Amino acid sequence: MHLVHVRLNDINRHVESDFSSFLMSCAVEEEHLEHVVVHEGPPPTLGLFLTAGSVEQAQRAADAVVRRALDSHPELAPGTVEFCRTPLVAPPSYEQLLAVQFPGGGLLMTPPDQDSSER
């Protein structure tokens, strides 16, 4: 599953959260669109979740779906795509790496139960 963010420009009206169902209807099966989240903005940003085979395929499909939606919705016709990209995901944190190296110990050790004799 890939998350692709698409930011829109030149939208002259408020993009409603139910715009997600309209976007879903603009996708074809081969684009593998599974879910849409609308961040109303300004500017509005769309989060498209796709089960494409690669990041590049997901970005191309998301771009195609959004452009198709803009072209077919008269009130959004002046709108354009500012960007279409996948967000960077941060690598595991230092604490997560420690937990793998030293399970149950070190900085991530759970404190003793205050109601027991483990004090």
Secondary structure, DSSP 8 states (H G I E B T S, - for coil): -EEEEEEEE---S---TTHHHHHHHH--GGG-EEEEEEE--SS-EEEEEE--SSHHHHHHHHHHHHHHHHHH-GGGTT-EEEEEE--------HHHHHHHHSTT-GGG-----TTSS--
